[in-house]
Amino acid sequence: MSEIQNIISDDFLNKYLNKQPNWGFNGLGYIVYKRTYARIKENGQLEEWPETVARCINGAQKIGAGYTKKEAEKLFDLVFNLKCNFAGRGLWQLGTSTVDRFGGNSLLNCWFTAIRKPEDFCFIFENLMLGGGVGYSIRREDVHEIPRIKKDVNITVKNTNDADFIVPDSREGWVRLLSKVLEAYFVTGKSFSYSTVLVRSAGKPIGGFGGTASGPEILVEGLEKITGVIKKREGKKLRSLDVLDIANIIGSVVVAGNVRRSAEIALGDPDDYLYIKAKRWDLGNIPNWRAMSNNTIYCDSYDHIAEGVWDGYAGNGEPYGFFNLRLSSKFGRTGEKAKENCEGTNPCGEISLADKECCNLSELYLNNISSKEELIECSTLLYKTQKAICALPFIHEDTNKIVHKNFRIGQGVTGICQGLDDNKI
């Protein structure tokens, strides 16, 4: 893959190196770009915008976008001038070795999983650490499938080299540790010890993904909180509220990793009173990790909404969102085929997804686009990259099956009011 010659040549790139687009918000857009998407080059300096665009298009070509030289250079000009753009994940990862390691998982924003087995927590953990946002179902019918918790399991941490499990200093190592904890409580019933002596300390640079390490303390504290939630249910099954808490704690561990975000949305039953009261701060004894929890209920009809839902709107807690699964399954988005296997949505709630499915995105800036023809050109050229991303391998086999079947792609349109005011389209 890395042997493919760059389709955006240095000679072409040099024409843009001393130029800047019309950054939005009086230059604030440039600051956001430099903070979030500019990568550190081999000389230790941050990329400038033309270099980022070139990296992305060259990276897209290497994964199979199939651009002609003319198309690639046209797309460069369109993206450079902020008429359209790759998704944030693409801006950050396209053209890096991370794509070679993790395939499509490193490039996509949106995921959904129904939590029916312990490993589904690892799916959340893994994709959050790779920068994706994850929606997850905690309906009774899903959570009930998780096995009963084994009794007398103890997980201990040792600062030595003789622990039962030495956590590797990698994303995979952190996920493997969570997997072993869940396996002990839900499958084997066997206690074990682990050590984080290999995990780099807080503030050390992360080579592949970028940013800096959060240190082993965050991981240890997070696992202590997760095991605390689980042990309170020894001999019993997890409730929806417990699943919510575990997912929230996972998110808090991930968000500590500097450049990583941790977007999640929980989808629960409309009459699940434990879940509905999860953010009723006025009742007291609400754990801090629920503070950033994004909670929604499945709601196909107004009649399904329990009275307690409205307490959040009255100021006693926080409002919950509503997701119409039946309607999403029947129609999807406007003009989209019905999605019989739709089970939920991503954290932003703009797309219907099946279990373990993801959607890859791009953006059209309508206010900067000069004509209908240019709009179509932006969309068509971005689509080539998105299709290539869908065809990549993914970490989880369930994702491979559903993504390679549906090829779910989304293109957002922003600047609509400004574009209509200018009468361009």
Secondary structure as GFF3:
##gff-version 3
##sequence-region A 1 425
A	DSSP	alpha_helix	10	14	.	.	.	ID=ss1
A	DSSP	three_ten_helix	25	27	.	.	.	ID=ss2
A	DSSP	alpha_helix	28	36	.	.	.	ID=ss3
A	DSSP	alpha_helix	49	62	.	.	.	ID=ss4
A	DSSP	alpha_helix	69	80	.	.	.	ID=ss5
A	DSSP	beta_strand	84	86	.	.	.	ID=ss6
A	DSSP	alpha_helix	88	93	.	.	.	ID=ss7
A	DSSP	alpha_helix	97	102	.	.	.	ID=ss8
A	DSSP	three_ten_helix	103	106	.	.	.	ID=ss9
A	DSSP	beta_strand	110	114	.	.	.	ID=ss10
A	DSSP	alpha_helix	119	129	.	.	.	ID=ss11
A	DSSP	beta_strand	133	137	.	.	.	ID=ss12
A	DSSP	alpha_helix	140	143	.	.	.	ID=ss13
A	DSSP	beta_strand	155	157	.	.	.	ID=ss14
A	DSSP	beta_strand	165	166	.	.	.	ID=ss15
A	DSSP	alpha_helix	171	183	.	.	.	ID=ss16
A	DSSP	pi_helix	184	188	.	.	.	ID=ss17
A	DSSP	beta_strand	192	195	.	.	.	ID=ss18
A	DSSP	alpha_helix	216	231	.	.	.	ID=ss19
A	DSSP	alpha_helix	240	255	.	.	.	ID=ss20
A	DSSP	beta_strand	264	268	.	.	.	ID=ss21
A	DSSP	alpha_helix	273	276	.	.	.	ID=ss22
A	DSSP	three_ten_helix	281	283	.	.	.	ID=ss23
A	DSSP	three_ten_helix	288	290	.	.	.	ID=ss24
A	DSSP	beta_strand	295	298	.	.	.	ID=ss25
A	DSSP	three_ten_helix	302	304	.	.	.	ID=ss26
A	DSSP	three_ten_helix	307	314	.	.	.	ID=ss27
A	DSSP	beta_strand	321	323	.	.	.	ID=ss28
A	DSSP	alpha_helix	325	331	.	.	.	ID=ss29
A	DSSP	beta_strand	344	345	.	.	.	ID=ss30
A	DSSP	beta_strand	352	353	.	.	.	ID=ss31
A	DSSP	beta_strand	358	365	.	.	.	ID=ss32
A	DSSP	three_ten_helix	366	368	.	.	.	ID=ss33
A	DSSP	alpha_helix	372	390	.	.	.	ID=ss34
A	DSSP	alpha_helix	397	406	.	.	.	ID=ss35
A	DSSP	beta_strand	409	414	.	.	.	ID=ss36
A	DSSP	alpha_helix	416	421	.	.	.	ID=ss37
###
